[in-house]
Amino acid sequence: MTKRGKRSKALPVFDNQLEWGTGDLVDESLSDAAQAIIADLAEHHDGDLQEWFKERLGSYRAVIRETEKGPARHEEIRHVRQVRLHAQEMSRGLNNLPPSAEGYINGACFRKYGHFFNGSFLSDLMAKVTVVSDVLEITEQKLEAAPTIRGVKPKFQRDGLLADTADKLRQSSLAKMTKRRAAALARVLLVAAGVEVPEDIVEIEKLIRRAKRGKKSL
């Protein structure tokens, strides 16, 4: 009678049907109102403001579209955890190859790449896998701790667009422009382009400052 060995615990299986990105075309179209505003601004700004804004607006729309179609928080956490576990399992497996397999992999690696698999190559690989595992664990913790407000969509991308547009207007202006003036113009342009932005200029300035702080912390 043949005794069956104890089967090792199966690794988690990835859901390969999930695709976070779709490769859709980027929408860089501008409304007539937005084009009219940019045409007026062009006389007082250097560079191609319209092309810059179209590209930046297109990027914003693409990110928002993917965010709205993106996975739920628990799906993101599950995916990151699976990747981390697979990385750890790969590390353990490569460090514990059976003798025959170890001989074959060393021979194959030397013939194809001119060096053995064991030694410095494996050590470097294990160090990188450790880094990947560590940052994935941190990412998992960050996702679990991140606040979720039901029914309210995050405005970080919009605020970033607002801040970038205000900066672009100030930097390209042929005459000196105050931060408040740039913030007000950015708001008018975004609203004309169909982006929902608050009316109060003090609130606009606060959103811009917060967006800039957020970029520095990344």
N, CA and C atoms as a LAMMPS dump frame, in Angstrom:
ITEM: TIMESTEP
0
ITEM: NUMBER OF ATOMS
654
ITEM: BOX BOUNDS ff ff ff
-5.0000000000000000e+02 5.0000000000000000e+02
-5.0000000000000000e+02 5.0000000000000000e+02
-5.0000000000000000e+02 5.0000000000000000e+02
ITEM: ATOMS id mol type element x y z
1 1 1 N 0.844 -1.188 0
2 1 2 C 0 0 0
3 1 3 C 0.888 1.249 0
4 2 1 N 0.577 2.131 -0.902
5 2 2 C 1.364 3.349 -1.019
6 2 3 C 0.803 4.432 -0.123
7 3 1 N 1.667 4.964 0.719
8 3 2 C 1.226 6.041 1.606
9 3 3 C 1.452 7.381 0.92
10 4 1 N 0.431 8.199 0.932
11 4 2 C 0.538 9.517 0.32
12 4 3 C 1.094 10.521 1.315
13 5 1 N 2.048 11.277 0.849
14 5 2 C 2.621 12.296 1.715
15 5 3 C 1.629 13.424 1.943
16 6 1 N 1.895 14.156 2.994
17 6 2 C 1.027 15.276 3.313
18 6 3 C 1.218 16.391 2.294
19 7 1 N 0.136 16.804 1.678
20 7 2 C 0.217 17.818 0.637
21 7 3 C 0.458 19.194 1.257
22 8 1 N 1.384 19.927 0.646
23 8 2 C 1.661 21.269 1.156
24 8 3 C 0.467 22.171 0.916
25 9 1 N 0.351 23.148 1.78
26 9 2 C -0.765 24.083 1.677
27 9 3 C -0.726 24.814 0.345
28 10 1 N -1.839 24.831 -0.332
29 10 2 C -1.894 25.451 -1.653
30 10 3 C -1.731 26.956 -1.547
31 11 1 N -1.079 27.516 -2.551
32 11 2 C -0.941 28.961 -2.599
33 11 3 C -2.262 29.592 -2.988
34 12 1 N -2.481 30.833 -2.599
35 12 2 C -3.698 31.516 -3.037
36 12 3 C -3.697 31.667 -4.548
37 13 1 N -4.854 31.574 -5.138
38 13 2 C -4.976 31.63 -6.591
39 13 3 C -5.389 33.026 -7.014
40 14 1 N -4.664 33.59 -7.979
41 14 2 C -5.007 34.913 -8.481
42 14 3 C -6.271 34.839 -9.316
43 15 1 N -7.059 35.908 -9.241
44 15 2 C -8.212 36.027 -10.114
45 15 3 C -7.744 36.718 -11.384
46 16 1 N -7.376 35.92 -12.377
47 16 2 C -6.81 36.491 -13.6
48 16 3 C -7.834 37.174 -14.482
49 17 1 N -9.091 37.099 -14.098
50 17 2 C -10.119 37.763 -14.886
51 17 3 C -10.185 39.244 -14.571
52 18 1 N -9.623 39.658 -13.439
53 18 2 C -9.683 41.06 -13.059
54 18 3 C -8.657 41.857 -13.831
55 19 1 N -9.096 42.921 -14.481
56 19 2 C -8.208 43.81 -15.209
57 19 3 C -8.493 45.223 -14.739
58 20 1 N -7.508 45.83 -14.056
59 20 2 C -7.751 47.182 -13.55
60 20 3 C -7.691 48.201 -14.678
61 21 1 N -6.855 48.001 -15.688
62 21 2 C -6.734 48.946 -16.8
63 21 3 C -7.379 48.398 -18.049
64 22 1 N -7.852 49.287 -18.912
65 22 2 C -8.54 48.844 -20.12
66 22 3 C -7.872 49.331 -21.389
67 23 1 N -7.001 50.34 -21.294
68 23 2 C -6.349 50.851 -22.484
69 23 3 C -7.266 51.687 -23.353
70 24 1 N -8.339 52.235 -22.788
71 24 2 C -9.244 53.07 -23.561
72 24 3 C -8.533 54.339 -24.021
73 25 1 N -9.068 54.956 -25.088
74 25 2 C -8.514 56.206 -25.585
75 25 3 C -8.709 57.316 -24.562
76 26 1 N -7.734 58.205 -24.488
77 26 2 C -7.807 59.332 -23.559
78 26 3 C -8.651 60.436 -24.18
79 27 1 N -9.576 60.958 -23.405
80 27 2 C -10.462 62.024 -23.871
81 27 3 C -9.836 63.381 -23.577
82 28 1 N -9.312 64.041 -24.612
83 28 2 C -8.691 65.352 -24.45
84 28 3 C -9.552 66.469 -25.048
85 29 1 N -10.805 66.17 -25.283
86 29 2 C -11.682 67.171 -25.913
87 29 3 C -11.954 68.34 -24.973
88 30 1 N -12.136 69.519 -25.558
89 30 2 C -12.448 70.731 -24.805
90 30 3 C -13.786 71.292 -25.259
91 31 1 N -14.546 71.799 -24.319
92 31 2 C -15.814 72.451 -24.663
93 31 3 C -15.525 73.774 -25.367
94 32 1 N -16.525 74.309 -26.043
95 32 2 C -16.364 75.601 -26.704
96 32 3 C -16.021 76.686 -25.684
97 33 1 N -16.641 76.607 -24.503
98 33 2 C -16.402 77.605 -23.469
99 33 3 C -14.944 77.564 -23.005
100 34 1 N -14.4 76.35 -22.808
101 34 2 C -13.012 76.213 -22.372
102 34 3 C -12.055 76.72 -23.448
103 35 1 N -12.353 76.412 -24.696
104 35 2 C -11.494 76.873 -25.79
105 35 3 C -11.503 78.395 -25.881
106 36 1 N -12.665 79.006 -25.662
107 36 2 C -12.775 80.465 -25.72
108 36 3 C -11.948 81.11 -24.6
109 37 1 N -11.997 80.525 -23.402
110 37 2 C -11.221 81.067 -22.279
111 37 3 C -9.731 80.962 -22.564
112 38 1 N -9.301 79.814 -23.083
113 38 2 C -7.884 79.626 -23.383
114 38 3 C -7.436 80.578 -24.482
115 39 1 N -8.305 80.816 -25.458
116 39 2 C -7.961 81.759 -26.532
117 39 3 C -7.728 83.156 -25.974
118 40 1 N -8.549 83.558 -25.016
119 40 2 C -8.363 84.872 -24.375
120 40 3 C -7.074 84.904 -23.558
121 41 1 N -6.788 83.797 -22.866
122 41 2 C -5.592 83.746 -22.025
123 41 3 C -4.313 83.693 -22.847
124 42 1 N -4.407 83.132 -24.07
125 42 2 C -3.215 82.93 -24.891
126 42 3 C -2.473 84.226 -25.188
127 43 1 N -3.193 85.341 -25.223
128 43 2 C -2.559 86.621 -25.518
129 43 3 C -1.64 87.077 -24.381
130 44 1 N -1.867 86.539 -23.205
131 44 2 C -1.108 86.98 -22.031
132 44 3 C -0.208 85.881 -21.458
133 45 1 N -0.087 84.768 -22.185
134 45 2 C 0.722 83.651 -21.704
135 45 3 C 1.597 83.121 -22.823
136 46 1 N 2.807 82.68 -22.467
137 46 2 C 3.667 82.076 -23.478
138 46 3 C 3.453 80.565 -23.507
139 47 1 N 3.961 79.93 -24.552
140 47 2 C 3.796 78.487 -24.673
141 47 3 C 2.419 78.114 -25.189
142 48 1 N 2.222 76.813 -25.409
143 48 2 C 0.943 76.324 -25.923
144 48 3 C 0.059 75.879 -24.765
145 49 1 N -0.657 76.817 -24.193
146 49 2 C -1.492 76.549 -23.023
147 49 3 C -2.581 75.531 -23.336
148 50 1 N -3.161 75.631 -24.53
149 50 2 C -4.266 74.725 -24.874
150 50 3 C -3.807 73.278 -24.939
151 51 1 N -2.667 73.03 -25.58
152 51 2 C -2.174 71.652 -25.675
153 51 3 C -1.842 71.096 -24.297
154 52 1 N -1.21 71.926 -23.466
155 52 2 C -0.88 71.478 -22.104
156 52 3 C -2.151 71.11 -21.346
157 53 1 N -3.159 71.985 -21.412
158 53 2 C -4.383 71.747 -20.653
159 53 3 C -5.131 70.525 -21.186
160 54 1 N -5.155 70.342 -22.49
161 54 2 C -5.818 69.17 -23.069
162 54 3 C -5.176 67.88 -22.569
163 55 1 N -3.849 67.839 -22.562
164 55 2 C -3.156 66.634 -22.098
165 55 3 C -3.397 66.392 -20.61
166 56 1 N -3.319 67.473 -19.822
167 56 2 C -3.513 67.325 -18.372
168 56 3 C -4.946 66.94 -18.057
169 57 1 N -5.908 67.534 -18.761
170 57 2 C -7.318 67.205 -18.554
171 57 3 C -7.591 65.772 -18.979
172 58 1 N -6.968 65.349 -20.082
173 58 2 C -7.137 63.974 -20.541
174 58 3 C -6.619 62.971 -19.531
175 59 1 N -5.458 63.272 -18.938
176 59 2 C -4.905 62.385 -17.905
177 59 3 C -5.837 62.306 -16.699
178 60 1 N -6.375 63.452 -16.308
179 60 2 C -7.308 63.502 -15.179
180 60 3 C -8.54 62.64 -15.456
181 61 1 N -9.101 62.801 -16.638
182 61 2 C -10.302 62.02 -16.987
183 61 3 C -10.013 60.526 -17.004
184 62 1 N -8.835 60.153 -17.518
185 62 2 C -8.477 58.737 -17.572
186 62 3 C -8.361 58.14 -16.169
187 63 1 N -7.705 58.88 -15.264
188 63 2 C -7.542 58.392 -13.891
189 63 3 C -8.893 58.285 -13.196
190 64 1 N -9.739 59.299 -13.381
191 64 2 C -11.069 59.265 -12.758
192 64 3 C -11.885 58.098 -13.286
193 65 1 N -11.801 57.866 -14.582
194 65 2 C -12.557 56.757 -15.178
195 65 3 C -12.112 55.427 -14.592
196 66 1 N -10.794 55.247 -14.471
197 66 2 C -10.293 53.996 -13.921
198 66 3 C -10.594 53.873 -12.429
199 67 1 N -10.587 55.017 -11.722
200 67 2 C -10.906 55 -10.296
201 67 3 C -12.35 54.567 -10.085
202 68 1 N -13.235 55.084 -10.91
203 68 2 C -14.651 54.752 -10.777
204 68 3 C -14.92 53.297 -11.12
205 69 1 N -14.1 52.746 -12.047
206 69 2 C -14.287 51.349 -12.429
207 69 3 C -13.399 50.415 -11.614
208 70 1 N -12.544 51.008 -10.79
209 70 2 C -11.531 50.233 -10.094
210 70 3 C -12.083 49.281 -9.048
211 71 1 N -11.198 48.478 -8.457
212 71 2 C -11.613 47.469 -7.485
213 71 3 C -12.001 48.079 -6.146
214 72 1 N -12.791 47.343 -5.409
215 72 2 C -13.129 47.759 -4.047
216 72 3 C -11.883 47.624 -3.174
217 73 1 N -11.893 48.303 -2.034
218 73 2 C -10.729 48.299 -1.155
219 73 3 C -10.327 46.882 -0.746
220 74 1 N -11.289 46.04 -0.402
221 74 2 C -10.952 44.688 0.037
222 74 3 C -10.327 43.874 -1.095
223 75 1 N -10.687 44.171 -2.362
224 75 2 C -10.081 43.471 -3.491
225 75 3 C -8.623 43.893 -3.673
226 76 1 N -8.357 45.177 -3.477
227 76 2 C -6.977 45.661 -3.56
228 76 3 C -6.118 45.002 -2.487
229 77 1 N -6.646 44.96 -1.267
230 77 2 C -5.9 44.353 -0.159
231 77 3 C -5.63 42.878 -0.441
232 78 1 N -6.633 42.18 -0.923
233 78 2 C -6.477 40.745 -1.228
234 78 3 C -5.417 40.526 -2.298
235 79 1 N -5.433 41.372 -3.327
236 79 2 C -4.469 41.214 -4.415
237 79 3 C -3.041 41.464 -3.927
238 80 1 N -2.847 42.532 -3.159
239 80 2 C -1.52 42.841 -2.636
240 80 3 C -1.042 41.727 -1.72
241 81 1 N -1.937 41.202 -0.889
242 81 2 C -1.563 40.116 0.026
243 81 3 C -1.155 38.869 -0.764
244 82 1 N -1.876 38.57 -1.836
245 82 2 C -1.544 37.404 -2.655
246 82 3 C -0.166 37.55 -3.29
247 83 1 N 0.115 38.729 -3.814
248 83 2 C 1.425 38.96 -4.433
249 83 3 C 2.537 38.796 -3.393
250 84 1 N 2.309 39.341 -2.199
251 84 2 C 3.313 39.231 -1.136
252 84 3 C 3.55 37.776 -0.746
253 85 1 N 2.489 37 -0.613
254 85 2 C 2.625 35.59 -0.245
255 85 3 C 3.339 34.806 -1.332
256 86 1 N 3.054 35.105 -2.582
257 86 2 C 3.737 34.421 -3.676
258 86 3 C 5.219 34.76 -3.693
259 87 1 N 5.551 36.022 -3.409
260 87 2 C 6.956 36.42 -3.365
261 87 3 C 7.684 35.664 -2.261
262 88 1 N 7.061 35.544 -1.102
263 88 2 C 7.678 34.822 0.013
264 88 3 C 7.821 33.333 -0.301
265 89 1 N 6.797 32.772 -0.95
266 89 2 C 6.848 31.352 -1.294
267 89 3 C 7.932 31.083 -2.334
268 90 1 N 8.093 32.005 -3.295
269 90 2 C 9.153 31.854 -4.29
270 90 3 C 10.519 31.874 -3.621
271 91 1 N 10.691 32.773 -2.665
272 91 2 C 11.962 32.871 -1.952
273 91 3 C 12.272 31.573 -1.222
274 92 1 N 11.286 31.046 -0.508
275 92 2 C 11.494 29.788 0.218
276 92 3 C 11.792 28.643 -0.744
277 93 1 N 11.07 28.611 -1.855
278 93 2 C 11.248 27.527 -2.815
279 93 3 C 12.626 27.523 -3.452
280 94 1 N 13.103 28.713 -3.85
281 94 2 C 14.408 28.791 -4.495
282 94 3 C 15.543 28.498 -3.522
283 95 1 N 15.346 28.774 -2.255
284 95 2 C 16.361 28.491 -1.246
285 95 3 C 16.357 27.036 -0.806
286 96 1 N 15.361 26.271 -1.235
287 96 2 C 15.247 24.867 -0.805
288 96 3 C 14.992 23.94 -1.993
289 97 1 N 15.728 24.158 -3.073
290 97 2 C 15.588 23.289 -4.236
291 97 3 C 16.147 21.897 -3.942
292 98 1 N 15.509 20.84 -4.437
293 98 2 C 16.069 19.496 -4.293
294 98 3 C 17.441 19.432 -4.98
295 99 1 N 18.319 18.53 -4.535
296 99 2 C 19.697 18.475 -5.07
297 99 3 C 19.768 18.372 -6.588
298 100 1 N 18.964 17.494 -7.183
299 100 2 C 19.018 17.33 -8.643
300 100 3 C 18.561 18.594 -9.354
301 101 1 N 17.479 19.179 -8.869
302 101 2 C 16.963 20.404 -9.482
303 101 3 C 17.976 21.533 -9.357
304 102 1 N 18.665 21.59 -8.21
305 102 2 C 19.666 22.63 -7.994
306 102 3 C 20.819 22.481 -8.984
307 103 1 N 21.211 21.236 -9.242
308 103 2 C 22.277 21.002 -10.21
309 103 3 C 21.876 21.41 -11.608
310 104 1 N 20.657 21.061 -12.004
311 104 2 C 20.185 21.405 -13.338
312 104 3 C 20.057 22.922 -13.519
313 105 1 N 19.525 23.6 -12.504
314 105 2 C 19.324 25.046 -12.642
315 105 3 C 20.656 25.786 -12.67
316 106 1 N 21.652 25.275 -11.923
317 106 2 C 22.976 25.88 -11.977
318 106 3 C 23.612 25.7 -13.354
319 107 1 N 23.466 24.491 -13.9
320 107 2 C 24.026 24.222 -15.223
321 107 3 C 23.353 25.052 -16.303
322 108 1 N 22.021 25.125 -16.244
323 108 2 C 21.28 25.885 -17.245
324 108 3 C 21.622 27.371 -17.17
325 109 1 N 21.757 27.871 -15.958
326 109 2 C 22.055 29.289 -15.771
327 109 3 C 23.464 29.609 -16.27
328 110 1 N 24.41 28.701 -16.021
329 110 2 C 25.791 28.948 -16.466
330 110 3 C 25.885 28.916 -17.983
331 111 1 N 25.215 27.94 -18.612
332 111 2 C 25.274 27.84 -20.076
333 111 3 C 24.632 29.038 -20.76
334 112 1 N 23.544 29.532 -20.194
335 112 2 C 22.796 30.61 -20.849
336 112 3 C 23.318 31.996 -20.487
337 113 1 N 23.758 32.172 -19.228
338 113 2 C 24.122 33.518 -18.775
339 113 3 C 25.578 33.654 -18.299
340 114 1 N 26.309 32.526 -18.249
341 114 2 C 27.723 32.612 -17.897
342 114 3 C 28.005 32.667 -16.408
343 115 1 N 27.009 32.402 -15.575
344 115 2 C 27.244 32.358 -14.127
345 115 3 C 26.275 31.356 -13.502
346 116 1 N 26.652 30.841 -12.308
347 116 2 C 25.79 29.883 -11.644
348 116 3 C 24.588 30.576 -11.004
349 117 1 N 23.541 29.818 -10.806
350 117 2 C 22.331 30.363 -10.181
351 117 3 C 22.568 30.626 -8.709
352 118 1 N 23.242 29.68 -8.048
353 118 2 C 23.578 29.867 -6.631
354 118 3 C 24.662 30.935 -6.482
355 119 1 N 24.922 31.335 -5.275
356 119 2 C 25.959 32.322 -5.044
357 119 3 C 25.412 33.736 -5.052
358 120 1 N 26.188 34.64 -5.646
359 120 2 C 25.822 36.06 -5.591
360 120 3 C 24.515 36.354 -6.313
361 121 1 N 24.242 35.634 -7.408
362 121 2 C 23.006 35.875 -8.143
363 121 3 C 21.784 35.584 -7.274
364 122 1 N 21.769 34.426 -6.632
365 122 2 C 20.644 34.058 -5.777
366 122 3 C 20.558 34.998 -4.575
367 123 1 N 21.709 35.375 -4.02
368 123 2 C 21.705 36.289 -2.866
369 123 3 C 21.095 37.642 -3.241
370 124 1 N 21.492 38.163 -4.401
371 124 2 C 20.93 39.44 -4.853
372 124 3 C 19.433 39.328 -5.088
373 125 1 N 19.023 38.219 -5.684
374 125 2 C 17.6 38.009 -5.948
375 125 3 C 16.811 37.95 -4.654
376 126 1 N 17.324 37.227 -3.676
377 126 2 C 16.633 37.099 -2.393
378 126 3 C 16.521 38.45 -1.69
379 127 1 N 17.573 39.281 -1.813
380 127 2 C 17.536 40.606 -1.198
381 127 3 C 16.439 41.456 -1.833
382 128 1 N 16.306 41.366 -3.15
383 128 2 C 15.274 42.142 -3.845
384 128 3 C 13.87 41.623 -3.514
385 129 1 N 13.747 40.306 -3.408
386 129 2 C 12.447 39.729 -3.041
387 129 3 C 12.055 40.185 -1.643
388 130 1 N 13.027 40.279 -0.751
389 130 2 C 12.752 40.752 0.611
390 130 3 C 12.249 42.186 0.593
391 131 1 N 12.879 43.027 -0.231
392 131 2 C 12.431 44.414 -0.356
393 131 3 C 11.005 44.471 -0.885
394 132 1 N 10.732 43.688 -1.929
395 132 2 C 9.377 43.652 -2.509
396 132 3 C 8.364 43.213 -1.464
397 133 1 N 8.679 42.168 -0.727
398 133 2 C 7.778 41.668 0.299
399 133 3 C 7.522 42.714 1.371
400 134 1 N 8.578 43.427 1.774
401 134 2 C 8.438 44.453 2.811
402 134 3 C 7.538 45.601 2.357
403 135 1 N 7.778 46.1 1.14
404 135 2 C 6.984 47.243 0.68
405 135 3 C 5.535 46.835 0.394
406 136 1 N 5.34 45.578 -0.005
407 136 2 C 3.973 45.089 -0.193
408 136 3 C 3.242 44.989 1.142
409 137 1 N 3.96 44.57 2.179
410 137 2 C 3.353 44.5 3.509
411 137 3 C 2.967 45.895 4.004
412 138 1 N 3.849 46.868 3.768
413 138 2 C 3.534 48.254 4.14
414 138 3 C 2.334 48.752 3.355
415 139 1 N 2.295 48.424 2.063
416 139 2 C 1.162 48.833 1.216
417 139 3 C -0.139 48.235 1.722
418 140 1 N -0.101 46.976 2.088
419 140 2 C -1.285 46.307 2.623
420 140 3 C -1.775 47.001 3.891
421 141 1 N -0.843 47.359 4.768
422 141 2 C -1.2 48.052 6.012
423 141 3 C -1.791 49.427 5.727
424 142 1 N -1.217 50.139 4.753
425 142 2 C -1.721 51.457 4.389
426 142 3 C -3.134 51.365 3.829
427 143 1 N -3.375 50.365 3.012
428 143 2 C -4.711 50.183 2.438
429 143 3 C -5.735 49.875 3.52
430 144 1 N -5.331 49.044 4.471
431 144 2 C -6.252 48.68 5.554
432 144 3 C -6.566 49.875 6.452
433 145 1 N -5.582 50.769 6.615
434 145 2 C -5.767 51.914 7.51
435 145 3 C -6.371 53.124 6.823
436 146 1 N -6.361 53.137 5.49
437 146 2 C -6.844 54.312 4.758
438 146 3 C -8.329 54.522 5.009
439 147 1 N -8.74 55.771 5.273
440 147 2 C -10.163 56.053 5.531
441 147 3 C -11.005 55.89 4.277
442 148 1 N -12.186 55.393 4.464
443 148 2 C -13.138 55.244 3.365
444 148 3 C -14.427 55.95 3.749
445 149 1 N -14.832 56.921 2.927
446 149 2 C -16.065 57.656 3.177
447 149 3 C -17.108 57.187 2.175
448 150 1 N -18.095 56.472 2.658
449 150 2 C -19.104 55.921 1.771
450 150 3 C -19.928 57.033 1.119
451 151 1 N -20.158 56.856 -0.188
452 151 2 C -21.015 57.787 -0.911
453 151 3 C -20.309 59.054 -1.36
454 152 1 N -19.042 59.251 -0.975
455 152 2 C -18.308 60.459 -1.35
456 152 3 C -17.073 60.042 -2.14
457 153 1 N -16.961 60.525 -3.375
458 153 2 C -15.824 60.176 -4.204
459 153 3 C -14.631 61.049 -3.842
460 154 1 N -13.431 60.461 -3.813
461 154 2 C -12.249 61.241 -3.461
462 154 3 C -12.004 62.344 -4.465
463 155 1 N -11.552 63.503 -3.986
464 155 2 C -11.328 64.663 -4.843
465 155 3 C -9.843 64.934 -5.062
466 156 1 N -8.985 64.004 -4.671
467 156 2 C -7.551 64.252 -4.757
468 156 3 C -7.104 64.552 -6.18
469 157 1 N -7.614 63.801 -7.146
470 157 2 C -7.207 64.001 -8.535
471 157 3 C -7.679 65.357 -9.052
472 158 1 N -8.901 65.734 -8.69
473 158 2 C -9.405 67.036 -9.117
474 158 3 C -8.587 68.169 -8.519
475 159 1 N -8.25 68.042 -7.232
476 159 2 C -7.468 69.082 -6.569
477 159 3 C -6.065 69.174 -7.174
478 160 1 N -5.52 68.035 -7.587
479 160 2 C -4.23 68.041 -8.251
480 160 3 C -4.294 68.755 -9.588
481 161 1 N -5.36 68.515 -10.33
482 161 2 C -5.571 69.208 -11.603
483 161 3 C -5.703 70.698 -11.377
484 162 1 N -6.428 71.069 -10.35
485 162 2 C -6.618 72.477 -10.005
486 162 3 C -5.283 73.135 -9.667
487 163 1 N -4.481 72.471 -8.838
488 163 2 C -3.182 73.016 -8.441
489 163 3 C -2.234 73.129 -9.628
490 164 1 N -2.209 72.096 -10.468
491 164 2 C -1.324 72.121 -11.64
492 164 3 C -1.718 73.229 -12.61
493 165 1 N -3.022 73.413 -12.802
494 165 2 C -3.496 74.446 -13.724
495 165 3 C -3.158 75.841 -13.2
496 166 1 N -3.341 76.055 -11.903
497 166 2 C -2.997 77.35 -11.309
498 166 3 C -1.5 77.623 -11.448
499 167 1 N -0.667 76.608 -11.201
500 167 2 C 0.783 76.768 -11.349
501 167 3 C 1.161 77.078 -12.787
502 168 1 N 0.538 76.371 -13.727
503 168 2 C 0.829 76.59 -15.142
504 168 3 C 0.47 78.018 -15.551
505 169 1 N -0.661 78.506 -15.087
506 169 2 C -1.087 79.858 -15.423
507 169 3 C -0.124 80.896 -14.862
508 170 1 N 0.341 80.694 -13.65
509 170 2 C 1.302 81.638 -13.042
510 170 3 C 2.636 81.611 -13.762
511 171 1 N 3.12 80.401 -14.038
512 171 2 C 4.453 80.26 -14.63
513 171 3 C 4.504 80.757 -16.076
514 172 1 N 3.404 80.61 -16.805
515 172 2 C 3.403 81 -18.218
516 172 3 C 2.932 82.433 -18.449
517 173 1 N 2.468 83.083 -17.4
518 173 2 C 1.955 84.449 -17.547
519 173 3 C 3.071 85.418 -17.925
520 174 1 N 2.804 86.268 -18.9
521 174 2 C 3.792 87.258 -19.332
522 174 3 C 3.911 88.396 -18.323
523 175 1 N 2.872 88.596 -17.546
524 175 2 C 2.897 89.6 -16.475
525 175 3 C 2.835 88.879 -15.13
526 176 1 N 3.326 89.538 -14.089
527 176 2 C 3.313 88.925 -12.77
528 176 3 C 1.877 88.632 -12.345
529 177 1 N 1.64 87.415 -11.861
530 177 2 C 0.293 86.995 -11.473
531 177 3 C 0.309 86.491 -10.039
532 178 1 N -0.647 86.934 -9.254
533 178 2 C -0.736 86.479 -7.87
534 178 3 C -1.272 85.059 -7.813
535 179 1 N -1.019 84.385 -6.696
536 179 2 C -1.535 83.027 -6.513
537 179 3 C -3.061 83.028 -6.513
538 180 1 N -3.65 84.044 -5.929
539 180 2 C -5.114 84.106 -5.895
540 180 3 C -5.699 84.268 -7.296
541 181 1 N -5.083 85.142 -8.091
542 181 2 C -5.554 85.334 -9.462
543 181 3 C -5.433 84.041 -10.26
544 182 1 N -4.311 83.335 -10.095
545 182 2 C -4.109 82.071 -10.8
546 182 3 C -5.135 81.036 -10.355
547 183 1 N -5.428 81.003 -9.045
548 183 2 C -6.417 80.051 -8.524
549 183 3 C -7.8 80.345 -9.1
550 184 1 N -8.155 81.64 -9.181
551 184 2 C -9.468 82.025 -9.709
552 184 3 C -9.586 81.667 -11.191
553 185 1 N -8.529 81.928 -11.962
554 185 2 C -8.552 81.593 -13.388
555 185 3 C -8.612 80.079 -13.603
556 186 1 N -7.864 79.344 -12.773
557 186 2 C -7.88 77.884 -12.88
558 186 3 C -9.275 77.345 -12.633
559 187 1 N -9.956 77.903 -11.64
560 187 2 C -11.321 77.478 -11.349
561 187 3 C -12.241 77.729 -12.536
562 188 1 N -12.161 78.918 -13.111
563 188 2 C -13.015 79.265 -14.251
564 188 3 C -12.769 78.309 -15.418
565 189 1 N -11.503 78.003 -15.678
566 189 2 C -11.161 77.114 -16.79
567 189 3 C -11.652 75.693 -16.549
568 190 1 N -11.48 75.198 -15.323
569 190 2 C -11.927 73.836 -15.019
570 190 3 C -13.44 73.712 -15.1
571 191 1 N -14.152 74.708 -14.593
572 191 2 C -15.616 74.674 -14.662
573 191 3 C -16.07 74.667 -16.116
574 192 1 N -15.416 75.483 -16.95
575 192 2 C -15.764 75.528 -18.37
576 192 3 C -15.493 74.188 -19.053
577 193 1 N -14.509 73.443 -18.52
578 193 2 C -14.167 72.136 -19.085
579 193 3 C -15.021 71.009 -18.509
580 194 1 N -15.961 71.352 -17.631
581 194 2 C -16.868 70.349 -17.09
582 194 3 C -16.428 69.697 -15.802
583 195 1 N -15.439 70.294 -15.132
584 195 2 C -14.956 69.75 -13.857
585 195 3 C -15.633 70.508 -12.724
586 196 1 N -16.24 69.776 -11.801
587 196 2 C -16.947 70.398 -10.681
588 196 3 C -15.959 70.925 -9.652
589 197 1 N -15.999 72.24 -9.411
590 197 2 C -15.081 72.892 -8.491
591 197 3 C -15.868 73.868 -7.613
592 198 1 N -15.525 73.995 -6.325
593 198 2 C -16.225 74.95 -5.455
594 198 3 C -16.118 76.38 -5.975
595 199 1 N -17.039 77.234 -5.544
596 199 2 C -17.046 78.627 -5.993
597 199 3 C -16.154 79.52 -5.136
598 200 1 N -16.099 79.272 -3.84
599 200 2 C -15.393 80.15 -2.92
600 200 3 C -13.892 80.132 -3.173
601 201 1 N -13.282 81.297 -3.404
602 201 2 C -11.869 81.375 -3.723
603 201 3 C -11.002 80.943 -2.549
604 202 1 N -11.446 81.205 -1.329
605 202 2 C -10.678 80.766 -0.149
606 202 3 C -10.633 79.239 -0.103
607 203 1 N -11.743 78.603 -0.402
608 203 2 C -11.793 77.144 -0.459
609 203 3 C -10.901 76.617 -1.577
610 204 1 N -10.905 77.302 -2.717
611 204 2 C -10.062 76.908 -3.842
612 204 3 C -8.588 76.942 -3.431
613 205 1 N -8.178 78.028 -2.783
614 205 2 C -6.782 78.154 -2.353
615 205 3 C -6.408 77.065 -1.347
616 206 1 N -7.346 76.712 -0.482
617 206 2 C -7.089 75.658 0.503
618 206 3 C -6.912 74.303 -0.198
619 207 1 N -7.71 74.031 -1.197
620 207 2 C -7.603 72.778 -1.948
621 207 3 C -6.26 72.694 -2.677
622 208 1 N -5.84 73.819 -3.242
623 208 2 C -4.559 73.844 -3.956
624 208 3 C -3.406 73.577 -3.001
625 209 1 N -3.423 74.216 -1.834
626 209 2 C -2.35 73.996 -0.851
627 209 3 C -2.324 72.545 -0.391
628 210 1 N -3.492 71.985 -0.158
629 210 2 C -3.562 70.595 0.302
630 210 3 C -3.048 69.635 -0.764
631 211 1 N -3.375 69.927 -2.035
632 211 2 C -2.912 69.078 -3.129
633 211 3 C -1.392 69.114 -3.234
634 212 1 N -0.802 70.278 -3.052
635 212 2 C 0.657 70.404 -3.128
636 212 3 C 1.328 69.682 -1.966
637 213 1 N 0.743 69.774 -0.79
638 213 2 C 1.303 69.05 0.365
639 213 3 C 1.242 67.546 0.116
640 214 1 N 0.136 67.096 -0.476
641 214 2 C -0.016 65.691 -0.757
642 214 3 C 1.031 65.175 -1.737
643 215 1 N 1.372 65.979 -2.731
644 215 2 C 2.394 65.569 -3.708
645 215 3 C 3.756 65.468 -3.059
646 216 1 N 4.059 66.389 -2.147
647 216 2 C 5.375 66.377 -1.493
648 216 3 C 5.532 65.16 -0.593
649 217 1 N 4.412 64.668 -0.058
650 217 2 C 4.487 63.541 0.883
651 217 3 C 4.566 62.19 0.18
652 218 1 N 4.352 62.197 -1.147
653 218 2 C 4.379 60.934 -1.875
654 218 3 C 5.791 60.393 -2.019
